[in-house]
Amino acid sequence: MDSMPPLEGMAGGHVSGELAAILRSIADITIDQKPKFSPKLHRQLVRAIVCRNYASPLHELCHLFVIAERTFGAQGIERLFWESGDATAPSFRQYFLGGTDCGAADISLIDNGVKALYPDGEFSIAYSRMPFLSALMEFLLSSLGYGEIDHVLRATPATRMEKSDVNGMANVLARRLYAYLATHLPAAQSQRKFRAVLSFLRQSAGDTPRADHIDDEAVLAFWICTSANERVEGDFRSFRSVFRLMVGVREALDAESQQRALAYAKPIGADIANGEIDPGDIDAAFVEAAFEAGHERRAPLDTLAASPAKRVKFLKQTDISAIAPIVETGEAAHALPLSLLRAQVMGDVQARMTQALRRGEDPHDLARLGDGDAPNHTYATYAVRLDQIRDGLEQVLLATLHRLLSARNAEAVTLMLALRPDMDLTPLAGLFEDYSEEEIVCLQPPAGDDRLWQILTSNLAHCPDLCDLLTLCEKAAKRITRKGFTGEGDSEDADAFAQAAGALVAIRAALTRFSDRLDRLAREFSGWEARYAADARIFKSHFQILYGDRR
């Protein structure tokens, strides 16, 4: 069985591929064709590293280094860890009993381990701790490198070390390991916040935390419970920050669940009697979601901001600000729609309040929130704003298609089908008789053939659906006057439109799906007015706790 526990949930965020590979490689170390480290011991190592609980073990390891060097001579720690056999307490006990020179006054064997004597104190290590320390040494050698570890451990001869020297040596190793993990694990502050969420979920759900425990009400309850609680470590005042944190925890728990499922997965095949799973029973959407990289969600927005797409102003900055949280949140936006709505609307109020407080002004938004003089930015107005952005994005896509068709760019075909996937193109079939099979419309003619572009731009086949689309594209191209849309353009402009097309389609899909989710939610609430009024009272009351009533 795989001893590698799910890392994302344990770490509270993304764990680098390099770190995961190192941890997994330690589980693969064998002695006489058997694992050197037990699955339980390996899990303890993973937890210590990923949760950054390594200070005390490093201190023990440095004392064990001194003991090994004094006992076995030069390269003593290497001999102890690599010549003693499998990593078990009996193996280490036998190695010390069988090949030691414990007549030295500074080392002595005790009932359950070995003791090092220093001029300024003593330190004992049990045989039962040595297997874990052996695994920790393997990790240090793989992550920091043998040369760096050797330089730290052997800076001072072991025979001349005092207990205070060992403490300093352990601190040096801890600092170097901390620096290494800083680029491979979430920040320590993020991990503390992650654990605060897990603690809250255990108390509220009374069970092992799962992704589905984090719903809209859990997000709000966590913010209310922690934002004004000085006993909770971390700053949880910002509802937007709490929302992003809860999304991250939800995704980490979901990734952990999926990894466990994969670890115990059954083979796919037709032999159902022997436990194989029928491929037809597999949900393709689940498989895709299981391997979706978090950073890829923002890729469409990054594409628009990169060359050559940035030459054209496809979206206004205000529109991007409204769209970005939806795109970046991904699947969690549909699981936590009300939380995202609260983060955008109430979070905007909170942001304006904190800015007013920094300037020493009266935060008028607090007085208006929940009263008859409500801000213009409500749940209903936000939903309308998203619909307006979606309509505007549709026009941008049509204008983009017009520019790609004019430039005879192959990306036009992909975009056309994305905009109108159900368009009836059968009238085009007769125009490609030379290289089309019966009842198949070929939209990839041989290179250099102009017929496709003539048909698509002039509607030579009198295809009604195509005619309607071309008309809409032409109107949209004339209507939009932003940078990059005016004039005939050049080849670089065509490249900009080609690069942006797929990103715009992806953004439209995310926006459409979330807008539809809000529509369903509004129907559940019989409109937004009552839900907004109730939330406004909740947030106003808690803002008064956080910032004081400045009315």
NUMI-251610 format. One record per residue (C-alpha): residue number from 1; residue in one letter; x, y, z. Coordinates in Angstrom, 2 decimals. Each point is the difference from the previous one (the first is absolute). Layout:
N
 pos code      px      py      pz
 NUM    A       X       Y       Z
...
END
This chain:
551
 pos code      px      py      pz
   1    M    0.00    0.00    0.00
   2    D    1.26    3.49   -0.79
   3    S    1.26    1.63    3.21
   4    M    0.03    3.47   -1.55
   5    P   -2.80    1.99    1.67
   6    P   -1.82    2.69   -2.00
   7    L    2.25    3.05    0.10
   8    E   -2.27    2.86   -1.09
   9    G   -2.43   -0.37    2.87
  10    M    2.78   -0.52    2.55
  11    A    2.02    3.00   -1.22
  12    G   -2.90    2.39   -0.39
  13    G    0.80    0.75   -3.61
  14    H    2.18   -0.92   -2.94
  15    V    3.00   -2.28    0.55
  16    S    2.66    0.12   -2.70
  17    G    0.61   -2.99   -2.23
  18    E    3.63   -0.11    1.11
  19    L   -0.85   -0.27    3.69
  20    A   -2.68   -2.61   -0.66
  21    A    2.48   -2.03   -2.06
  22    I    2.64    0.11    2.74
  23    L   -2.47   -1.14    2.65
  24    R   -1.25   -2.78   -2.23
  25    S    3.54   -1.15   -0.83
  26    I    0.73   -0.56    3.68
  27    A   -2.88   -2.46    0.17
  28    D    1.59   -1.86   -2.93
  29    I    3.36   -0.63    1.75
  30    T    0.48   -3.73    0.49
  31    I    2.20   -2.32    2.05
  32    D    0.22   -3.59   -1.25
  33    Q   -2.88    0.73   -2.38
  34    K   -2.22    1.17    2.87
  35    P   -0.93    3.59    0.92
  36    K    2.56    1.49    2.35
  37    F   -2.58    2.25    1.67
  38    S   -3.41   -1.19    1.13
  39    P   -3.09    1.75   -1.41
  40    K   -0.80    1.38    3.46
  41    L    3.48    1.45    0.39
  42    H   -0.12    1.49   -3.48
  43    R   -3.31    1.69    0.77
  44    Q    1.54    1.46    3.15
  45    L    2.84    1.43   -2.06
  46    V   -2.36    1.50   -2.59
  47    R   -2.09    1.61    2.72
  48    A    3.06    1.44    1.74
  49    I    1.32    1.56   -3.21
  50    V   -3.25    1.20   -1.53
  51    C   -1.29    1.39    3.30
  52    R    3.43    1.47    0.82
  53    N    0.30   -1.91    3.29
  54    Y    3.67   -0.80   -0.42
  55    A    1.80    2.17    2.58
  56    S    0.13   -2.60    2.78
  57    P    0.88   -2.92   -2.34
  58    L    2.87    2.02   -1.49
  59    H    1.29    0.60    3.51
  60    E   -0.12   -3.75    0.69
  61    L    1.67   -0.77   -3.33
  62    C    2.94    2.26    0.78
  63    H    0.54   -1.71    3.36
  64    L   -0.21   -3.38   -1.70
  65    F    2.65    1.21   -2.45
  66    V    2.33    0.77    2.90
  67    I   -0.73   -3.38    1.58
  68    A    0.67   -1.86   -3.27
  69    E    3.22    1.87   -0.74
  70    R    1.31   -0.58    3.50
  71    T   -1.06   -3.65   -0.04
  72    F    0.86   -1.16   -3.53
  73    G    2.64    2.54   -0.96
  74    A    0.20    1.88   -3.31
  75    Q   -3.17   -0.27   -2.13
  76    G   -1.71   -1.40    3.07
  77    I   -3.46    1.33   -0.83
  78    E    0.19   -1.47   -3.51
  79    R    1.06   -3.38    1.38
  80    L   -2.79    0.05    2.60
  81    F   -2.76    0.84   -2.46
  82    W    1.18   -1.97   -3.02
  83    E    1.60   -3.11    1.54
  84    S   -2.52   -0.78    2.73
  85    G   -2.58   -1.61   -2.29
  86    D   -3.68    0.81    0.04
  87    A   -1.04    3.06    1.98
  88    T   -1.33   -1.59    3.19
  89    A    0.83    0.45    3.67
  90    P    1.38   -3.57    0.37
  91    S    2.32    0.49   -2.98
  92    F    1.49    3.19    1.44
  93    R    0.32   -1.58    3.45
  94    Q    1.82   -2.99   -1.45
  95    Y    2.32    2.25   -2.00
  96    F    1.01    1.96    3.08
  97    L    0.49   -3.15    2.06
  98    G    1.95   -1.82   -2.67
  99    G    2.48    2.51   -1.28
 100    T    0.56    2.77    2.48
 101    D    2.84    1.39    1.98
 102    C   -2.12    1.15    2.90
 103    G    2.89    0.02    2.39
 104    A    0.31    3.69   -0.77
 105    A   -0.99    2.16    2.94
 106    D   -2.17    2.25   -2.13
 107    I   -2.35   -2.77   -1.29
 108    S   -1.97   -2.58    1.95
 109    L   -2.62   -2.59   -0.84
 110    I   -3.16    0.11    2.05
 111    D   -2.93   -2.42    0.17
 112    N   -1.97    1.43   -2.93
 113    G    2.57    2.05   -1.87
 114    V    3.28    1.90    0.03
 115    K    1.12    2.99    2.06
 116    A    2.45    2.72   -1.01
 117    L    1.90    1.77    2.79
 118    Y    1.12    3.61   -0.49
 119    P    1.95    2.37    2.22
 120    D   -3.19    2.07    0.32
 121    G   -2.61   -2.77    0.20
 122    E   -1.17   -3.28   -1.50
 123    F   -2.52   -1.22   -2.57
 124    S   -1.61   -3.43   -0.51
 125    I   -1.57   -1.46   -3.14
 126    A   -2.21   -3.07    0.09
 127    Y    0.48   -2.76   -2.56
 128    S   -3.67    0.43   -0.91
 129    R    0.72    3.54   -1.25
 130    M    2.88   -0.99   -2.26
 131    P   -2.12   -1.37   -2.89
 132    F   -1.77    3.35   -0.34
 133    L    3.30    1.90    0.23
 134    S    1.41   -2.25   -2.71
 135    A   -2.91    0.90   -2.27
 136    L    0.46    3.68    0.85
 137    M    3.66   -0.23   -1.01
 138    E   -1.01   -1.53   -3.33
 139    F   -2.30    2.95   -0.57
 140    L    2.69    2.54    0.87
 141    L    2.50   -1.64   -2.34
 142    S   -2.52    0.03   -2.86
 143    S   -1.25    3.54    0.58
 144    L    3.01    1.98    1.21
 145    G    2.72   -2.25   -1.40
 146    Y    2.76   -2.08    1.59
 147    G    2.62    2.74   -0.32
 148    E   -2.03    2.58    1.89
 149    I   -0.99   -2.45    2.73
 150    D    3.56   -1.25    0.39
 151    H    1.31    3.58    0.24
 152    V   -2.42    0.85    2.82
 153    L    0.41   -3.22    1.99
 154    R    3.78   -0.21   -0.25
 155    A    0.86    3.66    0.47
 156    T    1.24   -0.94    3.48
 157    P    1.41   -3.45    0.91
 158    A   -2.58   -2.02    1.92
 159    T    2.48   -0.82    2.74
 160    R    0.40    3.71    0.83
 161    M   -3.68    0.96   -0.11
 162    E   -1.87    1.30    2.98
 163    K   -3.76   -0.22    0.39
 164    S   -0.35    3.67   -0.93
 165    D    1.92   -0.68   -3.23
 166    V   -2.50   -2.70   -0.94
 167    N   -2.87    2.41    0.63
 168    G    1.60    2.53   -2.35
 169    M    0.57   -2.68   -2.64
 170    A   -3.68   -1.00    0.18
 171    N   -1.05    3.63   -0.40
 172    V    2.11    0.36   -3.14
 173    L   -1.61   -3.09   -1.53
 174    A   -3.46    1.26    0.96
 175    R    0.61    3.35   -1.72
 176    R    1.23   -1.66   -3.18
 177    L   -2.89   -2.44   -0.08
 178    Y   -2.44    2.85    0.60
 179    A    1.49    1.90   -2.94
 180    Y   -0.29   -3.07   -2.23
 181    L   -3.61   -0.68    0.95
 182    A   -0.92    3.66   -0.54
 183    T    0.04   -0.64   -3.75
 184    H   -1.71   -3.39    0.17
 185    L   -2.75    0.43    2.62
 186    P   -2.65    2.61    0.72
 187    A    1.16    2.80    2.30
 188    A    0.01   -0.82    3.71
 189    Q   -2.63    2.69    0.60
 190    S   -2.23   -1.61   -2.61
 191    Q    0.43   -3.38    1.67
 192    R   -1.05    1.46    3.36
 193    K   -3.13    1.45   -1.59
 194    F   -0.70   -3.31   -1.69
 195    R    0.15   -1.80    3.32
 196    A   -2.31    2.58    1.56
 197    V   -2.59   -0.91   -2.65
 198    L    0.47   -3.72    0.64
 199    S   -0.44    0.54    3.73
 200    F   -3.21    1.95   -0.65
 201    L   -1.33   -2.72   -2.29
 202    R    0.71   -2.72    2.56
 203    Q   -1.89    1.93    2.64
 204    S   -2.95    0.88   -2.22
 205    A   -0.30   -3.18   -2.09
 206    G    1.07   -2.43    2.70
 207    D    1.76   -2.17   -2.57
 208    T    3.16   -0.24   -2.05
 209    P   -0.05    3.20   -2.09
 210    R   -1.19   -0.49   -3.56
 211    A   -0.31    2.37   -2.92
 212    D   -3.79   -0.07    0.13
 213    H    0.09    1.24    3.60
 214    I    1.01    3.38   -1.40
 215    D   -3.20    1.56   -1.28
 216    D   -1.23    3.60   -0.11
 217    E   -1.17   -0.02    3.60
 218    A    3.26   -1.54    1.23
 219    V    1.98    2.78   -1.69
 220    L   -2.10    2.69    1.66
 221    A    0.04   -1.75    3.38
 222    F    3.79   -0.40   -0.06
 223    W    0.46    3.70   -0.79
 224    I   -2.32    1.08    2.80
 225    C    1.63   -2.37    2.52
 226    T    3.63    0.81   -0.79
 227    S    0.20    3.57   -1.30
 228    A   -0.56    1.57    3.44
 229    N    1.51   -2.83    2.07
 230    E    3.46    1.01    1.22
 231    R    0.68   -3.53    1.23
 232    V    0.01   -1.31   -3.58
 233    E    3.43    0.34   -1.59
 234    G   -0.17    1.91   -3.28
 235    D   -1.78    3.00   -1.47
 236    F   -3.48   -0.97   -1.18
 237    R   -1.62    3.45   -0.13
 238    S   -0.35    0.22   -3.77
 239    F   -2.96   -2.03   -1.23
 240    R    1.56   -0.17   -3.48
 241    S    3.18   -1.48    1.45
 242    V   -2.01   -2.50    2.02
 243    F   -1.94   -0.98   -3.12
 244    R    3.22   -0.62   -1.94
 245    L    1.36   -1.97    2.96
 246    M   -3.10   -2.18    0.19
 247    V    0.14   -0.62   -3.75
 248    G    3.63   -1.10    0.37
 249    V   -0.82   -2.32    2.91
 250    R   -2.97   -1.42   -1.89
 251    E    2.16   -0.76   -3.03
 252    A    2.74   -1.50    2.17
 253    L   -2.48   -2.29    1.75
 254    D   -1.52   -0.92   -3.34
 255    A    3.45   -0.80   -1.42
 256    E    0.72   -2.10    3.09
 257    S   -3.22   -1.94   -0.47
 258    Q    0.77   -0.60   -3.66
 259    Q    3.53   -1.12    0.79
 260    R   -1.32   -2.49    2.53
 261    A   -2.49   -1.23   -2.56
 262    L    2.77   -0.45   -2.56
 263    A    2.17   -1.82    2.55
 264    Y   -2.77   -2.55    0.49
 265    A   -1.20    0.09   -3.59
 266    K   -1.08   -3.15   -1.77
 267    P    1.30   -0.86   -3.48
 268    I   -2.04    0.96   -3.04
 269    G   -1.08   -2.83   -2.27
 270    A   -2.70   -2.43   -1.03
 271    D    0.64   -2.62    2.70
 272    I   -2.68    1.23    2.39
 273    A    0.01   -3.27    1.99
 274    N    3.61    0.59    1.05
 275    G   -0.58    3.56    1.12
 276    E    0.74    1.93   -3.18
 277    I   -2.10    3.10   -0.70
 278    D   -1.96    0.41   -3.21
 279    P    1.49    3.04   -1.82
 280    G   -3.53    1.09   -0.84
 281    D   -0.71    0.56    3.69
 282    I    2.74    2.60    0.38
 283    D   -1.11    3.61    0.18
 284    A    2.22    1.83   -2.48
 285    A   -0.65    3.33    1.70
 286    F    1.36   -1.41    3.28
 287    V    3.15   -1.27   -1.67
 288    E    0.64    3.38   -1.60
 289    A   -0.63    1.84    3.26
 290    A    2.29   -2.35    1.92
 291    F    2.99    1.02   -2.09
 292    E   -0.81    3.67   -0.51
 293    A    2.94    2.13    1.06
 294    G   -1.04    2.94    2.14
 295    H    2.29    2.45   -1.69
 296    E   -1.53   -0.79   -3.37
 297    R   -3.29    1.62    0.97
 298    R    1.44    3.48   -0.31
 299    A    1.72   -0.82   -3.29
 300    P   -2.68    1.67   -2.19
 301    L    0.46    3.33    1.80
 302    D    3.77   -0.35   -0.15
 303    T   -0.25   -0.67   -3.73
 304    L   -1.81    3.30   -0.58
 305    A    2.69    1.83    1.99
 306    A    2.88   -1.54   -1.98
 307    S    1.37    0.82   -3.45
 308    P   -1.31    0.13   -2.64
 309    A   -3.55    0.01    1.44
 310    K    0.70    3.01    2.20
 311    R    0.26    2.14   -3.15
 312    V   -3.81   -0.11   -0.11
 313    K   -2.34    1.19    2.76
 314    F   -2.36   -2.94    0.10
 315    L   -1.40    0.77    3.46
 316    K   -0.21    3.09    2.17
 317    Q    1.98   -0.10    3.22
 318    T   -3.21    0.33    2.03
 319    D   -1.40   -3.03   -1.81
 320    I    3.16   -2.00    0.69
 321    S   -0.25    0.89    3.70
 322    A   -3.56   -1.34    0.07
 323    I    0.82   -3.14   -1.99
 324    A    3.31   -0.96    1.62
 325    P   -1.38   -1.44    3.28
 326    I   -2.40   -2.22   -1.96
 327    V    2.70   -1.29   -2.34
 328    E    2.58   -0.46    2.76
 329    T   -2.37   -1.77    2.40
 330    G   -0.84   -2.68   -2.55
 331    E   -2.27   -2.82    1.09
 332    A   -0.32    1.42    3.51
 333    A   -1.89    2.99   -1.42
 334    H   -2.91   -2.33   -0.73
 335    A    0.22   -1.73    3.38
 336    L    0.22    3.33    1.87
 337    P   -1.97    2.46   -2.16
 338    L   -1.43    2.02    2.87
 339    S    3.43    0.28    1.62
 340    L    1.49    1.35   -3.21
 341    L   -2.90    2.44   -0.24
 342    R    0.59    1.10    3.59
 343    A    3.72    0.37   -0.65
 344    Q   -0.62    2.23   -3.00
 345    V   -2.79    2.15    1.45
 346    M    0.54    0.04    3.76
 347    G    3.74   -0.33   -0.51
 348    D   -0.08    3.17   -2.10
 349    V   -1.80    1.83    2.80
 350    Q    2.55   -1.25    2.51
 351    A    2.88    1.10   -2.22
 352    R   -1.42    3.54   -0.27
 353    M   -0.54    0.09    3.76
 354    T    3.57   -0.97    0.83
 355    Q    1.33    2.57   -2.47
 356    A   -2.14    2.67    1.66
 357    L    1.29   -1.02    3.42
 358    R    3.62    0.20   -1.19
 359    R   -0.65    3.54   -1.21
 360    G   -1.62    0.89    3.29
 361    E   -3.39    0.48   -1.63
 362    D   -3.40   -1.18    1.14
 363    P   -0.84   -3.28   -1.80
 364    H   -3.37    1.11   -1.38
 365    D   -0.51   -3.37   -1.64
 366    L   -0.53   -1.51    3.44
 367    A   -2.84    2.41    0.72
 368    R   -1.64   -0.65   -3.35
 369    L    0.41   -3.77   -0.05
 370    G   -3.27   -1.67    0.89
 371    D   -1.90    3.29    0.31
 372    G   -2.51    1.43   -2.44
 373    D    2.80    1.89   -1.75
 374    A    1.73   -3.15   -1.21
 375    P    3.05    0.17   -2.29
 376    N   -0.55   -0.38   -3.72
 377    H    2.21   -3.09    0.09
 378    T   -2.44   -2.71    1.15
 379    Y   -0.40   -3.67   -0.87
 380    A   -2.57    0.88   -2.65
 381    T    2.13    2.71   -1.60
 382    Y    3.05   -2.29    0.03
 383    A   -1.95   -2.73   -1.80
 384    V   -1.20    2.54   -2.56
 385    R    3.58    1.21   -0.42
 386    L    1.18   -3.53   -0.79
 387    D   -2.74   -0.36   -2.63
 388    Q    1.14    3.26   -1.58
 389    I    3.61   -1.16   -0.08
 390    R   -1.09   -3.29   -1.53
 391    D   -1.95    1.83   -2.72
 392    G    2.98    2.26   -0.68
 393    L    2.32   -3.00   -0.15
 394    E   -2.28   -1.58   -2.61
 395    Q    0.42    3.11   -2.17
 396    V    3.78   -0.12    0.46
 397    L    0.03   -3.63   -1.13
 398    L   -2.06    0.82   -3.08
 399    A    2.31    2.89   -0.88
 400    T    2.99   -2.28    0.57
 401    L   -1.45   -2.56   -2.39
 402    H   -0.49    2.75   -2.59
 403    R    3.68    0.98    0.25
 404    L    1.18   -3.61   -0.22
 405    L   -2.18   -0.68   -3.04
 406    S    1.30    3.13   -1.68
 407    A    3.57   -1.12    0.69
 408    R   -0.81   -3.57   -1.14
 409    N    1.39   -1.29    3.27
 410    A   -0.70   -3.67    0.69
 411    E   -1.04    0.85    3.58
 412    A   -3.17    1.46   -1.54
 413    V   -1.41   -3.48   -0.62
 414    T    0.50   -1.04    3.63
 415    L   -1.54    3.22    1.29
 416    M   -2.94   -0.23   -2.38
 417    L   -0.87   -3.48    1.23
 418    A    0.44    1.10    3.62
 419    L   -2.42    2.87   -0.50
 420    R   -2.56   -2.03   -1.92
 421    P    0.57   -3.71    0.72
 422    D   -3.48   -0.91   -1.30
 423    M    0.24    2.00   -3.21
 424    D   -1.39   -1.84   -3.04
 425    L    2.78   -0.08   -2.60
 426    T   -1.42   -2.67   -2.28
 427    P   -0.55    2.54   -2.84
 428    L    3.80    0.22   -0.23
 429    A    0.46   -3.69   -0.79
 430    G   -0.42    0.35   -3.74
 431    L    2.80    2.57   -0.22
 432    F    2.65   -2.48    1.16
 433    E   -0.79   -2.90   -2.34
 434    D    3.63   -0.48   -0.94
 435    Y    1.08   -1.10    3.46
 436    S   -3.10   -0.54    2.13
 437    E   -1.69   -3.28    0.73
 438    E   -3.75   -0.22   -0.26
 439    E   -1.84    1.84    2.79
 440    I    3.27    1.37    1.42
 441    V    0.83    3.71   -0.13
 442    C    3.77    0.45   -0.07
 443    L    1.21    3.21    1.60
 444    Q    3.68   -0.84   -0.42
 445    P    0.64    0.25   -3.78
 446    P    3.46   -0.53   -1.45
 447    A    2.52    2.76    0.54
 448    G   -0.24    2.78   -2.53
 449    D   -3.67   -0.65   -0.84
 450    D   -1.96    3.27    0.26
 451    R   -3.47   -1.50   -0.30
 452    L   -0.50   -0.35    3.76
 453    W    0.74    3.66    0.63
 454    Q   -2.11    1.11   -2.94
 455    I   -2.91   -2.04    1.33
 456    L    0.39    1.13    3.60
 457    T    0.38    3.67   -0.82
 458    S   -2.47    0.26   -2.90
 459    N   -2.54   -2.73    0.88
 460    L    0.14   -1.39   -3.53
 461    A   -2.11   -2.99    0.98
 462    H   -2.83    2.15    1.32
 463    C    0.17   -1.73    3.38
 464    P   -2.54    1.79    2.25
 465    D    1.79   -0.75    3.30
 466    L    3.33    1.13   -1.40
 467    C   -1.60    3.09   -1.51
 468    D   -1.44    1.02    3.36
 469    L    3.33   -0.53    1.73
 470    L    1.95    2.03   -2.59
 471    T   -2.49    2.83    0.30
 472    L    0.36    0.07    3.77
 473    C    3.80   -0.09   -0.29
 474    E    0.05    2.96   -2.38
 475    K   -2.30    2.04    2.23
 476    A    2.08   -0.78    3.08
 477    A    3.22    0.96   -1.80
 478    K   -1.47    3.41   -0.89
 479    R   -1.42    0.55    3.49
 480    I    3.18   -0.63    2.02
 481    T    2.49    2.87   -0.17
 482    R    2.53   -1.06    2.62
 483    K    3.73   -0.17   -0.64
 484    G    0.78   -2.65   -2.60
 485    F   -3.53   -0.32   -1.40
 486    T    0.09    3.02   -2.29
 487    G    1.67    0.00   -3.42
 488    E    0.92   -2.92   -2.21
 489    G    2.82   -1.25    2.20
 490    D    3.18   -1.87   -0.93
 491    S    1.37   -3.49    0.44
 492    E    1.03    0.72    3.59
 493    D   -3.53    1.12    0.79
 494    A   -1.30   -3.23   -1.50
 495    D    2.35   -1.94    2.28
 496    A   -1.36    1.94    2.97
 497    F   -3.58   -0.93   -0.87
 498    A    0.97   -3.61   -0.66
 499    Q    1.76   -0.32    3.35
 500    A   -2.87    1.63    1.89
 501    A   -2.83   -1.98   -1.62
 502    G    0.34   -3.12    2.11
 503    A    0.50    2.00    3.19
 504    L   -3.12    2.05   -0.67
 505    V   -2.03   -3.15   -0.61
 506    A    1.23   -1.48    3.30
 507    I   -0.84    3.19    1.89
 508    R   -3.46    0.09   -1.56
 509    A   -0.60   -3.62    1.03
 510    A    0.99    0.68    3.63
 511    L   -2.07    3.18    0.13
 512    T   -3.05   -1.62   -1.59
 513    R    0.09   -2.95    2.35
 514    F    0.28    2.18    3.08
 515    S   -2.70    2.41   -1.18
 516    D   -2.32   -2.95   -0.55
 517    R    0.84   -1.22    3.51
 518    L   -0.93    3.40    1.42
 519    D   -3.27   -0.05   -1.93
 520    R   -0.92   -3.33    1.60
 521    L    1.01    1.29    3.41
 522    A   -2.12    3.13   -0.46
 523    R   -3.00   -2.17   -0.78
 524    E    0.62   -2.00    3.18
 525    F   -0.03    3.28    1.96
 526    S   -2.99    1.38   -1.95
 527    G    2.20    2.88   -1.08
 528    W    3.04    1.69    1.52
 529    E   -1.66    2.69    2.10
 530    A   -0.72   -2.02    3.15
 531    R    3.32   -1.88   -0.11
 532    Y    1.96    3.21   -0.41
 533    A   -1.91    1.72    2.81
 534    A    0.67   -2.90    2.36
 535    D    3.69   -0.15   -0.89
 536    A    0.31    3.76    0.28
 537    R   -1.20   -0.15    3.60
 538    I    2.43   -2.81    0.79
 539    F    2.99    1.73   -1.55
 540    K   -0.89    3.41    1.43
 541    S   -0.22   -1.45    3.49
 542    H    3.34   -1.74   -0.33
 543    F    1.69    3.01   -1.60
 544    Q   -1.03    1.97    3.09
 545    I    1.75   -2.61    2.14
 546    L    3.14    0.14   -2.13
 547    Y    0.22    3.74   -0.56
 548    G   -2.31    1.57    2.59
 549    D   -3.23    1.86   -0.67
 550    R    1.11    3.28   -1.57
 551    R   -3.47    1.27   -0.79
END
